[in-house]
Amino acid sequence: MRPWTISTGFTATIAGAVLLLGGSRLDYPGPFWPAILADHGVALALHLALATLSLAVAIYAVARATGLSDLGRRVDLAERSVRRGEADADLNDALNRDAEGDWE
């Protein structure tokens, strides 16, 4: 797992939820959106971009701090060592039977 993929997924999920839940509450300024965006559009876009980036960075930092960044590499390393036969003998026999198609 890469922390940036986790961060991107969580950020997109949270942003989507905020838009779905909060979008219906923003219908009252509907007639004024052209004026609002003309006067404050750049500032709103900048603040939304920075808020999204801050959320993504926070999730990335949590993923790095909790060790999720190394999880995929560690699982892959453990699986390769098991497949090489460096694990328990019974597990190695079961994996060999599984590779041969003997599932009993």
Buried (B, 14 or more C-beta within 10 A) or exposed (E): BBBBEBBBEBBEEBBEEEEEEEEEEEEEEEEEEEEEEEEEEEEEEEEEEEEBEEBBEEBBEBBBEEEBBEBEEEEEEEEEEBEEEEBEEEEBEEBEEEEEEEEE
